[in-house]
Amino acid sequence: MELGFWKKLKKPIMVIAPMSGVTDEAFRLMFLKYGKPDVFWTEFVSAEGLFSRGEKFCKKIIKFNPAEKPIVAQLFGSDPVYFEKAAKLAVELGFDGVDINMGCPDRAIEKKGAGAVLILSPELAVEIIRATKKGAGQMPVSVKTRIGYETNQIAEWIPVILKEKPAVLTVHFRTRNDTYASPAKWKLAKEIVKLRDKFSPETLVFGNGDVKTFEQAKKLAKENRLDGIMVGRAVVGDPWFFSGRIPDVAERLNAVIEHAEIFSRLSGTPPEAGDKRFESLKKHFHAYTKGFVGAKDLRDQLMKTKNTQEVKIIINNFLTNFGK
């Protein structure tokens, strides 16, 4: 088993979940400044796509700043041949690890035989892990999955992964059919840790699902003997999450401007210009602007913006009058 950089980290290890269309480079750079997690993950990218006509787009998805290291590239797909090739490419690109997505419930991903549907194809899942390890060489390989497809399948599914000795196993404590609707079943964490102890004692086990605060994350890790916690939706709009700081309204709104400026710079779009990519920022605007007087009206205005310059004007006007 190759643990690589993982064995150097202090536990509990705190990481950000890979979220498609959310955890891009601009998002991660905000955390680099205000509260860096122990490890960054990229958005997931298609292993096959990295060697297709969409190669340029796929490589852009996993582009990262060296200051973000350690950083893990997450891959999805269903063809072991491409996982091996993609893992080799990850090594060449300077990543610290490769993670295999075996938990995404998106139907479009599942139609490709990837994501959570791999829970129903354990033999293929094993082939993919082995191929990825072969391509990765000495770089550690990890897996992210769920507790089952329609029902709790921990007893039969988790050992399949653990027997392949991944460096890290991250478990989202919901089934695929739960998607994100029902509460995460954290009561199952200790059972998974016991399976780890039996089948692959060196593998690190991370828990994921419904983590709201940094303090809660630390408590869940301690109570369940987990090596780390992966946090998803709670970090959106809160680059201070891992610092434990609670910013005031002015800090939060200035961060909206900063986030937009970083996005514009990385996309090569002047602040006064806009394109369809700018629309992807609005989920972040919505997350930043909650819980204070006037937040709804401000959100409504930000949803109508077309470029970074308009965002800056609206927020500066709001802050000028805030509290008066």
Secondary structure, DSSP 4 states (H G I P E B T S, - for coil): ---GGGGGSPSSEEEEPP-TTTS-HHHHHHHHHH---SBEEEEEEETTGGGSTTHHHHHHHT---GGG-SEEEEEE-S-HHHHHHHHHHHHHTT-SEEEEEE----HHHHTTT-GGGGGG-HHHHHHHHHHHHHHHTTS-EEEEEEEESSS--HHHHHHHHHTT--SEEEEEEEETTTTTTSPP-GGGHHHHHHHHHHH-TTSEEEEES----HHHHHHHHHHHT-SEEEE-GGGTT-TTGGGT----HHHHHHHHHHHHHHHHHHHT--TT---GGGGGGHHHHHHHS-SSTTHHHHHHHHTT--SHHHHHHHHHHHHHHTT-
